[in-house]
Amino acid sequence: MDRIIVYPGGIPLDTDILATNQNTMIALGYLAQMVLGTNPVVDGLVCTPTVPPSMAVTVSPGSITQLSVVDVTAYGTLPANTTSPLIKMGISLAGGVFSLQPPATPGQTIAYLLEATLQEADVNPLTLPYYNAANPSQPYSGPTNSGQAQATRRVQQVQLQMKAGTPAATGTQIPPGADSGWMALYVVSVGYGQTTIDSTSISVAPTSPALSWKLPFLRPGFGSGVQNFSTSGSFVVPPGVSQVEVELWGGGSGTFASAAGAPSGGGSGGGYARKRIVGLNPGQQITVTVGSGGSAGAVGGAAPAAGGTSSFGSFVSATGGSLNYLATTASPQNGATPPGVGVGGDVNLNGSTGQAASANQGGMGGAGAMGGSQNSGTTGVNGLFPGGGASGAGTGANGSTPYAGASGAGGLVVVRW
């Protein structure tokens, strides 16, 4: 940041004060650019209903940070500088109030657009005293004793305005576009006969550059937050977060019950994927699907099921372990194959296949990626979490007693930011 140097006994110049103000503005502008970038950013300026409700809305105090230039016009005796880009901030200490009118035709609604811009202006004109070098005892009033008033402050402020759209049949109304150099903040929809405006009438404009996070919510890299999903749900991107790392395991497959003289093979494990996902927006909601473990086969009854696929939105997924198409309830000896796989990740791993049955013993269950395989028992044993395939069922010491199969382990989704 540049600073002015003055000396004892030296005659202070108007440029000393003007340059000090300008240098401070430039330093703050570059600091704002370092933190916020060069795109327009709005903080505050929140549109809400009046209290008590009326046909007006209030806009809270706030600010606009926007790319401009150092000075469009001369700043006192400092020349204009229209070639050097600079981030500037306009501030509204008072906000505003806007009254709205409903359409006059039944069945119609009108959409209003609240827009804002940064306005720089020279204000507060005063007739200033001047020093008369020819006769110091007789001061001048205004420059060259002209009595002319001059602006005494250059302000950077927020200008707000409400634009009315064209009334249209309710549900088809469209808000007007933002004017050149202005930013769309809110849309307020008012229907025929409406007498008050509540929060349901107000929505954030899709292109609003409202500040989505602040420094207290900024997290210093991965590991500061983690959310595990063992059942399906939704992930909401936290404030200050634009990228996450996701790990997924698909569900393991279930196993057939054994049949007389025919033990059943083991189930296959679910796949695994890991992916770094960027370009997210705070508040964005992403569907998380956790693959279920495949169900167990029953003696003399239903066949088992394959494991389910786990996914994180459309970004990345891991499929579940499958059933062997050659295995049947009457001939369940074959182990499950193929296993699940990772899809779309930076790292994609397969689960392992289930072991085929042998003698009177059921086959071992395949492991989910980076998991353990399940040892077999007389009755099938459920797969190991996450994503493990179940082990097959044996036929007992006599080789002719059927036993129930088992369920695969469910999948898992882990999100870190």
GIUR-V208052 format. One record per run of one state. SS is the DSSP state (~ for helix, > for strand, _ for the rest). FROM is the first residue (numbers start at 1). TO is the last residue. If there is no record, write none. Layout:
[[SS;FROM;TO] [SS;FROM;TO]]
//
This chain:
[[_;1;13] [~;14;36] [_;37;40] [>;41;44] [_;45;46] [>;47;49] [_;50;55] [>;56;59] [_;60;61] [>;62;71] [_;72;74] [>;75;75] [_;76;77] [>;78;78] [_;79;80] [>;81;92] [_;93;95] [>;96;99] [_;100;107] [>;108;126] [_;127;128] [>;129;130] [_;131;139] [>;140;141] [_;142;142] [~;143;145] [_;146;149] [>;150;164] [_;165;167] [>;168;169] [_;170;182] [>;183;191] [_;192;198] [~;199;201] [>;202;204] [_;205;209] [>;210;210] [_;211;214] [~;215;217] [_;218;225] [>;226;229] [_;230;232] [>;233;236] [_;237;243] [>;244;249] [_;250;258] [>;259;259] [_;260;261] [>;262;262] [_;263;271] [>;272;277] [_;278;284] [>;285;289] [_;290;309] [>;310;312] [_;313;315] [>;316;318] [_;319;341] [>;342;343] [_;344;346] [>;347;349] [_;350;357] [>;358;358] [_;359;360] [>;361;361] [_;362;364] [>;365;365] [_;366;373] [>;374;374] [_;375;376] [>;377;377] [_;378;392] [>;393;393] [_;394;411] [>;412;416] [_;417;417]]
//
